Amino acid sequence: MGFAPAFGAMLRTADGIRIDASHTPNGSLDLGVVVAHGFTGSWRERPTRRIVHVLSGFGGVISFDFRGHGRSGGVSTVGDLEVLDLDAAVKHARSIGYERVVTVGFSMGAAVAVRHAGLHGGVDAVVAVSAPARWYYRGTRPMRQVHWAIEQWSGRLAARLAKRTRISTGTWDPVPLPPHEAAALIAPTPLLIVHGDADPFFPLDHAHQLYEGAKEPKELWIEPGYGHAEAAATPELIRKIGRWISRTKSQ
């Protein structure tokens, strides 16, 4: 199956980082969807391109690489300064002329989407898929491996060589507002939280903590058999998310 044609763009964040982005139009300026990938991901990878292809049936799509990922500049701060990357993509969607702009984030991108909506605003709805609710979680083997990649020089080297992900060597100072606290600041913007009951990275308590932290309007979908983020997302799930986005048009 081929993908819808996309047009490259180079964005600039408020702190001067160059962000590699892509615009997939669908012929209408009613809705723009900004897709935020997970840690070590890229808009150029097939799972993200497949998601963009499905969402382009509902609106135009902006996808991009977070700082430190792929062809974007800078280094990854793993969810902190990435809110500036997402903000640049949202502003790009507005500059194109989209009347409504919705963010759809996966894993780290979901945490960034929640934090962005709470701290920066400027969006009409937020979808957080496979999101962590809090920082420093090490309760699963995959997350212990992620922390090795972030905290150890050998892990950072492996991430650079294998995934083209450059990770900051510093520590957070101050520690950024965690997603479950940022969720409380999103209302009255609609928030959809999507989480799989087979997620190997973040158990369901993360989804419930996010949901409990948020105010109405909010929805929580627990998807049976769904694993984690982009790689496990089926076209059916993405279409379901697209329909939710469409139903929130009047809110």
N, C-alpha and C positions, 0 to 999 in steps of 0.2 A: 504494500500500500504506500503510495506517495504522500508527501506532506504538502500542505498549502504553502504557496510561495511566501517568503519572508524577506524583509528589507533590513539590512544592517544599519546600526546607529551607534555612535560613540557619545556617551553621556559624561557629564562632569558633576561630581558630588559637591556639596557645600564646603567640604574640606579639601577639595581639589583632586580627588581620585578619579582616574579615567575608568569608566565602566562600559564594557562591551555589551551591547544590547541588540535586540531584533524586534521588528514590528511585523506582525502577521495580520493584515487587514481582512475584513470580511464584507466590505462594501457598505457598511453602516457606521455612523458615528454615535449611535445611541449608547453603546456600552463598550468600554475598554477594560479588559481583564489583564492585570499585571501578575505574572507568575514568578514566584520566588523559590528557587531550588534549595535543596538540602546541602549540608556540609559535604564538601568535595564534589559536588555536582556541577552541572553546567547546562546552559540553555542549548548547547550544541549536542548534548548527548541524547541518544534515541529515546529513553524514557520521558525526558522533558519535552522533546519534540512531539512525541505521540500525544502527550497531554495538551500541548498547545494546539495540535491539529484538532482534537476533539472540542476544546473550548472555543476554537475559531468558528464553530457552528452556532455559537451564541453571541459572539461579539469579536471585535478586534482584540488581538493579544500582544502585549509587550512582555518579552522574556529577556532576561539579562543574566550576566555572571556577577556574583558578589565579588567584592574586593578580595584579592589574593587567589581568585579562582580563574582558570582558563586564561583568556586574553585580557581580562581586567587588570588594572594596576593595583598597587598597594599590597597589603598583607591581611589575611583574615584575622579578625578579632572575635570570631566564633559567636556572633550574635549581638555585639555591642554597637560598634560604629556602623554596622551593616544597615541600621535604620536609615542612614544617610544615602546609602545605595538605593534602597527601596524608594525613598522619597524622591530621588532623582528620576527614577522610572515612572513614578506616579505623575510627577510634573511633566515628564515627556508625554505621557498619555493625554494630559490636559492640553498640552501645547498642540498636539495633533488635532484636537477638537472634540474628544470624546465627552459626551454629556455626563455620563456616569462612569466612575472608575471603581473597580472592585479588586482587591488584592487576594490572591490565592497562594498560600505558602505551604511548603512541605518541610517537616522536621525543623532544622535550624531556620529555614525560611518561614516556617509557620510562627516560630517564636518571634522572629523579626517583624512579621506582619502584625502580630498582636501588639508588640511594643510600639511599632510605628503608628498604628491607629490610636493607641492610647496617648502617646507623647506628641505626635505631629498632626494627627487627623488628616483631613483632606481627602478621605475616601468615602464611598457610599455603602460599602459592605466589606466584611472581612471573612475569609475562609481559612481556618487553621487546620491542616491535615497532619496527623502524627506528631503533634507538637509536644515538646517538653514544657512542663509547668514551672519548673524551678531549675536553678543552676547546680552544677557539680554532682549530678546524679551518676552513681556508679553501681547501681543495683543489678545490672545485667552484664553479661560478658561482652556483648557488642559495645556497650558504653564504656567499659573499662578499656577496650581497645581504642576507642575514640580519645579517651583521656591520655593514653600512651602517645597517640599521634600528636596531641596538642602539647603535652608537657615535656616529652623527652626529645632530645636532639635527633636521636635515631628515628623516632616516630615522625618528626617533622620532615626529615630527609625522605623517608618512605612516602609520605603524602605528596611531597614535591615531585618525586620521580615517578610515582605510580599514577597520581591523580592531578598533577599540575596545580596543586593547592599549596600556596605559600602561607605559612601560619606565623603570626606574631610570636616573638620570643618573650614578650613581656607578660605581666599579669594585670588583671583588671584593677584599676585604681581611679575612681571608686568602682565598686561592684555595681553593674547596671541593674536597673529595676527589673526584677524577675517577671516572666510572662504572666503568672497568675495575679500579680499585683497590677500590672499594666492593663489586664483584662477589665478591671473595675473602672477604667477611665474611658473605655470605648463608647459606651452608651451616649446618645441614642442611636449610634451606628449599629446596624444588625451584625451579629457575630455568629458564625457557624463553626462548630468544633467537630471534626471528623477523626475517629480513632478506631483502629482495628483491635479486635480481641486476641489477635495472634501477633501483635507487634513485639518483635524480639528486642527492641531498644528501650521503649518506654511503656510500662504497664498501664492499665486503664486508670489507675489513680491519678495520673497526670491529666488525663482528659477531664476527670471529675473535679480536680482541683482548679483547672482553668474555668470550667463551667460555673462552679460555685463562686469563684472570684468575680465573674462577670455579672453585669446587670442586664435586664431586659432592654431590647429584644435579643434573645440568644436561643440557639438550638444546639443539641448534642446528639450526634449520630454515632452509635457503637456498631461498627460493621463486622458481622460474623466472618471469621476466616481471613480477614484482611491483615496483611503484615505491616510493612513500614514504608511510608513515603512514596516517592515516584515509582520506584521499581516494582512495587506490588500493586499499584493502582490500576484497576481494570478500566477499559473504556466505559463500561457500564457505570462504574462509580463516578468517573469524571463527568459523564452525561448527567448523572443525578445531581452533581454539584452545579453543573451548568443550568439545570432547570431551577434549582434553588435560587441561583443568582437572578434568573429571569423573574421569578416570583417576587423578589424583593424590590422590583423596580419602583413601586409606588410608595415604598416606605421612606 
